[in-house]
Amino acid sequence: MTAGACVRVAKTAIPAPPAILSIILGIFMCQSASAQAAAAWPRKIVAFGDSTTAPRGNLKVYADILRDELTGVQVINAGVGGNTTSMARLRFEADVLTHAPDLVLIQFGINDSAIDVSRGAAQPRVSRETYAANLRWFIAMLQARSARVILMTPNALCWTDRLRKVYGRPPYRPADPDGFNVILRDYAGIVRRVAAAADVPLVDVLAAYDQRLETPGNARTDLLLDGMHPNAAGQRLVADLLLKQIRKMSAAHDN
């Protein structure tokens, strides 16, 4: 068949030969595969937490780092300073569920475990039982919508002059370098137990901070801005832990 004949066939209503149909089908399958690759999991992540998650001026927080390094993934920062899990329940629908995320990162505990000793309080702002129940509620609500969850322990704290002034009395131990974490460690243990019971991935930030401290030459202040909030190095550490876990989950999801 000449080139001209080919042109004439293309202009008629004669059905395409099987070879041409095979080519068209192959192109369609390639385009479909490309579309599937572009829709790799996760497409949307919500970082749900307190001030250690929330945007902080020019500092690149871990949600910013994830946004930069996870190509094609939308990362929404739903951190709010001062939040406990009980406060966060009130905004869960608006700040998390309405986004229909594929994956939600949950990190609370510093505010929940805090005891306002300077105001005469003797108990944490949120009881251990309520804290655990709130975490389980978040997980159940998300799993009911087929969203995945990563639970995160809170980061470790360290004393500063300001923090000693506000919290430097029992049950905290101001003379002990780790004395600001005595209650927080209980709450981190709750996160670990809830994650294990619910069979959801855990990113143990507190343990990573402890491990970093055990390395000679490192100090508690190396990862913190003000004794409480992660600095650039602290945020990078958290982001690296999350990236490792997210990529592991993504690979398992694709298979």
C-alpha positions in Angstrom: 0.0 0.0 0.0 1.4 3.4 -1.0 1.6 6.4 1.3 -1.3 8.0 -0.6 -3.4 4.9 -0.1 -2.8 5.2 3.6 -4.0 8.7 3.6 -7.2 7.7 1.7 -7.9 4.8 4.3 -7.5 7.2 7.2 -10.2 9.5 5.6 -12.8 6.7 5.1 -15.0 4.9 7.6 -13.3 1.6 7.0 -12.4 0.0 10.4 -8.7 0.2 11.3 -6.6 -2.9 10.6 -5.8 -5.1 13.7 -2.2 -3.8 13.7 -3.3 -0.2 14.1 -5.7 -1.2 16.8 -2.9 -2.9 18.6 -0.8 0.3 18.4 -3.7 2.4 19.7 -4.3 0.0 22.6 -0.6 0.0 23.5 -0.6 3.8 23.6 -3.7 3.8 25.8 -2.1 1.3 28.2 1.0 3.3 28.5 -1.0 6.4 29.3 -3.0 4.5 31.9 0.2 3.2 33.5 1.6 6.8 33.6 -1.6 8.0 35.2 -1.3 5.3 37.8 2.3 6.2 38.5 1.3 9.9 38.9 -1.3 8.8 41.5 1.1 7.0 43.7 0.3 6.8 47.5 0.1 9.1 49.4 -1.2 12.0 47.5 -2.3 14.1 50.5 -0.8 14.2 54.0 -2.1 16.2 57.0 0.4 16.9 59.9 -1.9 17.2 62.9 -0.3 18.4 66.1 0.5 21.2 68.5 3.2 24.0 68.4 6.0 21.6 67.7 4.1 20.8 64.4 2.7 24.3 63.6 4.4 26.8 61.3 7.1 28.8 63.0 8.2 31.9 61.2 11.1 31.2 58.8 12.0 27.9 60.4 11.4 24.9 58.1 9.3 22.6 60.2 9.0 19.0 59.4 5.8 19.4 57.3 7.8 21.9 55.1 10.6 19.4 54.7 8.2 16.6 53.7 6.5 19.0 51.2 9.9 19.7 49.6 11.1 16.1 49.4 7.9 14.1 48.6 7.4 15.0 45.0 3.7 15.4 44.0 2.4 15.1 47.5 0.3 17.8 49.1 1.3 18.3 52.7 -1.1 20.3 54.9 0.2 21.6 58.3 -2.7 21.4 60.8 -0.5 22.1 63.9 -1.9 24.7 66.4 0.2 26.0 69.3 -1.0 25.2 72.8 -3.3 22.4 71.7 -4.0 19.3 73.8 -5.6 16.2 72.2 -8.9 17.3 73.8 -8.7 20.7 72.2 -7.7 19.1 68.9 -10.8 16.9 68.9 -12.9 20.0 68.5 -11.2 21.0 65.3 -10.6 17.5 63.9 -13.4 17.7 61.4 -12.5 21.1 60.0 -8.7 20.7 60.1 -8.2 17.1 59.1 -11.3 15.2 57.9 -12.5 17.8 55.4 -9.2 17.5 53.5 -9.9 13.7 52.9 -6.2 12.8 53.5 -4.5 9.6 52.6 -2.2 9.8 55.6 -2.3 11.7 58.9 0.7 12.3 61.1 -0.4 12.7 64.8 1.9 14.3 67.4 0.6 15.6 70.7 1.6 15.2 74.3 3.7 18.1 75.5 0.6 20.2 76.4 -1.5 17.1 77.5 1.2 16.1 80.0 2.0 19.5 81.3 1.2 20.2 85.0 0.7 23.9 85.7 2.5 23.8 89.0 3.0 27.6 89.0 -0.8 27.9 89.2 -1.1 25.2 91.9 -2.1 22.4 89.7 -1.2 18.8 90.7 -2.4 16.9 87.7 -1.7 17.0 83.9 -3.9 19.2 81.8 -5.3 16.0 80.2 -5.3 12.8 82.1 -3.4 9.7 80.9 -6.7 7.9 80.3 -8.3 10.7 78.3 -5.1 11.2 76.3 -5.1 7.5 75.3 -8.8 7.6 74.5 -8.3 10.7 72.3 -5.5 9.1 70.3 -7.7 6.0 69.8 -10.6 8.2 68.7 -8.4 9.9 66.1 -7.3 6.6 64.7 -10.8 5.1 64.6 -12.2 8.2 62.8 -9.5 8.1 60.2 -9.5 4.3 59.6 -13.3 4.5 59.1 -12.5 6.8 56.1 -9.7 4.5 54.8 -7.0 7.0 55.8 -3.7 5.7 57.2 -2.1 7.0 60.4 1.4 7.5 61.8 1.5 8.1 65.6 4.5 10.2 66.8 5.8 10.5 70.4 6.5 14.1 71.5 10.0 15.4 71.4 12.1 15.5 74.6 12.3 18.8 76.5 15.2 20.5 78.4 15.4 23.1 81.1 16.0 26.7 80.4 15.9 29.5 83.0 12.4 30.5 81.9 11.1 27.0 82.1 12.6 26.4 85.5 10.8 29.6 86.7 7.5 28.3 85.5 7.8 24.5 86.1 10.7 24.2 88.5 8.9 22.4 91.4 7.6 18.9 92.1 6.7 16.7 90.5 9.2 18.1 88.1 12.9 17.9 89.1 14.7 21.1 88.2 18.1 19.8 89.4 17.9 16.8 87.1 18.8 17.5 83.5 16.0 15.2 82.4 13.7 16.4 85.2 11.3 18.3 82.8 10.5 15.0 81.0 9.3 13.0 84.0 5.6 13.2 83.1 6.2 13.5 79.4 7.8 10.1 79.3 4.7 8.5 80.7 2.7 10.0 77.8 5.2 8.9 75.2 4.7 5.4 76.6 1.0 5.8 76.1 1.6 6.7 72.4 3.7 3.5 72.0 1.0 1.3 73.5 -1.8 2.8 71.5 0.2 2.4 68.3 0.9 -1.2 69.1 -2.7 -2.0 70.0 -4.1 -0.3 66.9 -1.4 -1.8 64.7 -0.4 1.6 63.3 3.1 2.8 62.5 5.0 4.6 65.2 7.7 7.3 64.8 9.4 7.5 68.2 10.7 11.0 68.2 11.5 11.0 72.0 13.6 7.8 71.6 15.4 9.4 68.7 16.2 12.5 70.8 17.4 10.3 73.6 19.6 8.3 71.2 21.1 11.5 69.8 21.9 12.7 73.3 23.8 9.5 74.0 26.2 10.3 71.2 29.3 11.9 72.7 29.5 15.7 72.1 25.8 16.2 71.8 23.7 18.3 74.2 20.0 18.6 74.9 20.0 22.1 73.5 21.3 21.0 70.1 17.8 20.0 68.9 15.7 22.7 70.6 15.1 26.4 70.1 13.9 27.2 73.6 14.0 24.0 75.6 10.7 22.9 74.1 10.3 23.5 70.3 12.6 21.7 67.8 15.1 23.9 66.0 16.3 23.3 62.4 18.3 20.2 63.4 15.4 18.9 65.5 12.9 19.4 62.7 15.3 17.7 60.3 15.6 14.7 62.6 11.8 14.3 62.8 11.4 14.8 59.0 14.0 12.1 58.3 12.2 9.6 60.6 8.9 10.4 58.9 10.3 10.2 55.4 11.7 6.7 56.1 8.4 5.5 57.4 6.3 7.1 54.7 8.5 5.6 51.9 8.2 2.2 53.5 4.4 2.5 53.7 4.3 3.8 50.1 6.3 0.9 48.8 4.1 -1.6 50.6 1.0 0.2 49.3 2.2 0.0 45.7 2.9 -3.7 46.0 
